[in-house]
Amino acid sequence: MIGMRHILAGTAIAVALTVAATAREDRPAPYLAAGDAPDALLIVGGPPAEDSAQAAAERAYFLETRAMEGSPRWKQAAIDAELFGDVGHASFACAIDKAITVRDTPTLSRMLDRMVMDMGKSVGVLKTTFNRPRPMVGHDDAPLCVPREDWMKTNSAYASSNAAAGWAWALVLAELYPRKASAVLARGREYGENRVICGLHYASDITAGQTMASATVAALHANPEFIRDLEVARVERARAPPAQGCGG
């Protein structure tokens, strides 16, 4: 169902996980005001019914993919759980062959962080409306690619804000780096799929999150502050050094 392509080399994985476990910066403000966010209930609606064939297949796939524990894809999924800062952006930097760091591309880095907040808002109504249990609920012994935390027991699986963020990043980076569009869009797709590999989401959570990302990125292009940052990011692009720690 999901390809096994991964981006970061083994050494970079170990370094990234160490950094991700340390301090996080304060979360930035989103670009969009509440009234400017797309209508998620109208655009994607709800998850598949619990008694549907699709839901049954998704539950079975969760159990099937537990066998991937320890694989390169599993390790990449753990890195992809980090949404903010240099660690969160590293594998997308590999897709465009350019660094995305606070030091080298400060505006782009901060812009991607702010977009995470917009994507969280874009799926928030879906989470509160449908409150879909996450795949690991009721499977206490099933491995996850990240440590279990209490919030996982109550935070809705539908829709995935991480998948939304990854797809939004991919769309904007494809705009900034059109010659790398295919690679970065593939990375954005894989980024969402890794939430299923990790064990935190079902496939339909990913699809809904990515659909909302597309709608929200369209809305961002009507936001003057976002457009200003996008233009600065184009300037940063020209002087950004090559990405480091990338492998196949």
C-alpha positions in Angstrom: 0.0 0.0 0.0 2.8 2.4 0.9 6.2 2.6 -0.8 9.4 2.1 1.2 11.4 5.1 -0.1 13.2 7.0 2.7 15.4 10.0 2.6 17.7 10.5 5.6 20.8 8.4 5.9 21.3 6.4 9.1 23.7 8.7 10.7 21.5 11.7 10.1 18.6 9.8 11.6 20.4 9.3 14.8 21.5 12.9 15.0 18.0 14.2 14.2 16.3 12.1 16.8 18.8 13.4 19.4 18.0 17.0 18.5 14.3 16.4 18.4 14.4 15.1 22.0 15.8 18.4 23.2 14.2 21.8 23.6 11.6 23.1 21.2 11.1 26.8 20.4 7.9 28.6 21.3 5.2 27.9 18.8 4.6 30.8 16.3 1.3 32.4 15.4 -0.7 31.2 12.3 -1.1 33.4 9.3 -4.8 33.1 8.9 -7.4 34.6 11.1 -10.2 32.2 12.3 -12.7 33.5 9.7 -10.2 33.0 6.8 -9.8 29.2 7.3 -11.5 26.9 4.7 -14.7 25.0 5.8 -13.4 21.5 6.6 -16.8 20.1 7.2 -18.0 21.2 3.8 -14.8 20.1 2.0 -14.0 16.7 3.4 -16.8 15.8 5.8 -16.3 12.9 8.2 -14.3 9.6 8.4 -15.5 6.3 7.1 -18.2 4.6 9.2 -16.8 2.3 11.8 -18.7 -0.7 10.4 -17.6 0.0 6.8 -15.3 -2.1 4.8 -12.9 0.8 4.4 -12.6 1.3 8.2 -12.1 -2.5 8.7 -9.3 -2.5 6.1 -7.6 0.5 7.8 -7.7 -1.2 11.2 -6.2 -4.4 9.6 -3.4 -2.3 8.0 -2.5 -0.8 11.4 -1.9 -4.3 12.7 0.0 -5.3 9.6 2.4 -2.4 9.6 3.5 -3.1 13.2 5.8 -5.6 11.6 7.8 -2.6 10.2 9.2 -1.7 13.6 12.9 -1.0 13.4 12.9 -0.7 9.6 14.4 2.4 7.9 10.9 3.6 7.0 9.9 3.2 10.7 12.9 5.4 11.7 12.0 8.0 9.1 8.4 8.0 10.5 9.8 8.8 13.9 11.8 11.8 12.5 8.7 12.9 10.6 6.8 13.1 13.9 8.7 16.3 14.6 6.9 19.3 13.1 9.0 22.3 13.9 12.5 23.7 13.3 15.5 22.3 11.6 14.7 18.6 12.5 11.2 18.9 11.1 12.4 20.4 7.9 15.5 18.3 7.3 14.0 15.6 5.0 12.2 18.3 2.9 15.6 20.0 2.5 16.9 16.8 1.1 14.1 16.7 -1.4 15.0 20.1 -2.7 18.8 19.7 -2.2 19.0 22.9 -0.3 19.3 23.6 3.4 16.2 24.7 5.3 17.5 26.0 8.7 17.0 28.8 11.1 20.5 30.0 10.3 20.5 29.6 6.5 16.8 30.3 5.6 15.3 32.1 8.6 12.2 33.4 6.8 11.4 30.1 5.1 12.0 28.2 8.3 9.7 30.4 10.3 7.1 30.4 7.5 6.9 26.6 7.5 6.5 26.7 11.3 3.7 29.2 11.0 2.0 27.0 8.4 1.9 24.1 10.9 -0.3 26.3 13.1 -2.6 27.1 10.1 -2.9 23.4 9.3 -3.8 22.5 12.9 -6.6 25.1 12.7 -7.7 23.8 9.3 -8.5 20.3 10.7 -9.4 21.3 14.2 -13.2 21.3 13.6 -12.9 17.7 12.2 -11.1 16.6 15.4 -13.7 18.1 17.7 -16.7 17.0 15.6 -15.8 13.4 14.9 -13.4 12.5 17.7 -12.2 9.4 16.0 -10.1 7.1 18.3 -6.5 6.6 17.1 -5.4 3.2 15.9 -3.4 2.3 18.9 -6.4 2.7 21.3 -7.2 -0.7 22.6 -3.9 -2.1 21.4 -1.7 -1.3 24.3 1.1 -3.7 23.3 1.3 -2.6 19.6 4.5 -0.7 18.9 4.5 2.9 17.8 7.4 4.8 16.2 7.2 7.3 19.0 6.7 6.9 22.8 3.1 6.6 23.9 1.7 9.7 25.6 -1.6 10.3 27.3 -2.9 12.8 24.8 -3.0 10.0 22.2 -5.9 8.4 24.1 -8.2 11.4 23.6 -6.9 13.4 20.6 -8.9 12.6 17.5 -7.2 10.8 14.7 -9.3 12.5 12.1 -7.9 14.4 10.4 -4.2 14.4 10.6 -2.7 17.8 11.2 0.8 16.4 10.6 -0.2 15.1 7.2 -1.7 18.5 6.5 1.5 20.3 7.5 3.7 17.9 5.4 1.5 18.4 2.3 1.3 22.1 2.8 5.1 22.3 3.0 5.4 20.3 -0.1 3.1 22.5 -2.1 4.9 25.7 -1.1 8.4 24.2 -1.6 7.3 23.0 -5.0 6.3 26.5 -5.8 9.7 27.8 -4.6 11.7 25.1 -6.3 9.7 24.1 -9.4 12.6 21.9 -10.8 12.4 19.8 -7.6 8.6 19.7 -7.5 8.2 16.0 -8.2 10.7 15.0 -5.5 9.3 17.4 -2.9 5.7 16.4 -3.6 6.7 12.7 -3.2 8.3 13.6 0.1 5.0 15.3 1.2 3.0 12.3 0.3 5.4 10.0 2.1 5.4 12.3 5.1 1.7 11.8 5.5 1.9 8.1 4.9 4.5 7.8 7.7 1.8 8.7 10.2 0.1 5.4 9.3 3.4 3.6 9.6 4.0 5.2 12.9 0.7 3.9 14.1 -0.9 7.3 14.9 -3.4 7.5 12.1 -5.5 5.7 9.5 -5.2 6.3 5.8 -8.4 8.3 5.6 -7.1 10.7 8.3 -4.1 11.4 6.0 -6.2 12.0 2.9 -8.5 14.4 4.8 -5.5 16.3 6.2 -3.8 16.6 2.8 -7.0 17.8 1.2 -7.4 20.5 3.9 -3.8 21.4 3.3 -4.5 22.1 -0.3 -7.4 24.3 0.6 -5.5 26.1 3.3 -2.5 26.8 1.1 -4.8 28.4 -1.5 -6.2 30.6 1.3 -2.7 31.5 2.4 -2.0 32.9 -1.1 -4.6 35.6 -0.4 -2.8 36.6 2.9 -0.5 39.6 2.4 1.9 38.6 5.2 2.3 35.1 3.8 3.0 36.5 0.3 5.6 38.9 1.7 7.4 36.0 3.4 7.1 33.9 0.3 8.9 36.6 -1.7 11.7 36.8 1.0 12.0 33.0 0.8 12.6 33.2 -2.9 15.6 35.5 -2.1 16.9 33.1 0.5 16.6 30.3 -2.0 19.4 31.8 -4.1 21.9 31.8 -1.3 20.9 28.6 0.6 23.7 26.1 0.8 23.2 22.4 -0.1 21.3 20.2 2.3 23.5 18.0 4.5 23.0 14.4 5.7 20.9 13.2 2.9 20.9 9.7 1.5 18.8 7.3 -0.5 
